[in-house]
């Protein structure tokens, strides 16, 4: 029965069961009992270019989003990733086969932004990255910083995206998943699809997949 | 006996035993059997402004440097933190009471750069940060990127510093240590003391201390 549920989740998330992408995906609470230690994960941390195509089950997708930039202190709304001036400038977009979602950390759910498969835009000039079932996209809204000139704000945005990306990398290392931080993407078309404001900058993306099992 | 060694290490590292800073500090191999899981560390990750003044024992200092940007794949020289184009642009400076050291990841040792206590320069306009026994300072040398215009290189440098900083944050969370990513510092005077080239940029620093035990 559990296997069936997982299988249905997988079909659902990869958009194979339904022609329409769901308007939102309610995520499961973080499972803090899983995975290996920080030190062991650091010893295994690496970047891959070899992606498995299977969709992530809902618990894995949920823990990926929470690890990246989830709320870890509900009383203050603070997050797993720090941000300059606690501006929480980074929005995490999740690209699935069915559509692009934005992560609502307070509600711990994904809200649909655009229906359809746009992973090729995040892959940019490296089309193999679009094979990953999930691409995490870090977008900073620098208007959320209440200080600093534009140059300074862009530096903070890049630092903050780097911290979110490394949360993803260490979550993946702790679970044996594949990922890689990438600046390559089709920013022009992604801006249009995501309807970004001028103050929003596409900084980084991390495709994520299960570890590909090879014959050799 | 072990306590005596730890105590001597502590006195040595904080510069209380010797008037002279050692020319290098040979670090201990990473202890990957310590600490809590990535998911648990993410649930506890936070930034502090309350620093304990006790020096770190050598194993903690060693694992801090290795976590931040150590070599985790000796065969390729790759690191715990990714970098754009694998340029390994980030140099990790470690400020102790006795002096400023640069981390040599290949040899896993700290080499003396400047004798003396310069933690106040890294603390900048927030002098309380100088109370931390260790300040990790992330400096990017953007001349190591073999592509990109200066604007792009500066963005990569900030992303790469963010990933190193988050490694520090998660190591600290896994051990119950205190840290905080900070862009505040006296860059002008640090540049002079560290004799930085024009292509080297001071991006971020993370003071690190044991968790302060308070009475309340």
Interface residues (C-beta under 8 A of the other chain):
Chain A: X30 X31 X32 X33 X34 X35 X36 X37 X38 X39 X40 X41 X42 X43 X44 X45 X46 X47 X63 X66 X67 X70 X72 X73 X78 X80 X81 X82 X84 X154 X155 X156 X157 X158 X159 X160 X161 X162 X163 X165 X166 X167 X169 X170 X171 X173 X174 X180 X181 X183 X203 X204
Chain B: X30 X31 X32 X33 X34 X35 X36 X37 X38 X39 X40 X41 X42 X43 X44 X45 X46 X47 X63 X66 X67 X70 X72 X73 X78 X80 X81 X82 X84 X154 X155 X156 X157 X158 X159 X160 X161 X162 X163 X165 X166 X167 X169 X170 X171 X173 X174 X180 X181 X183 X203 X204
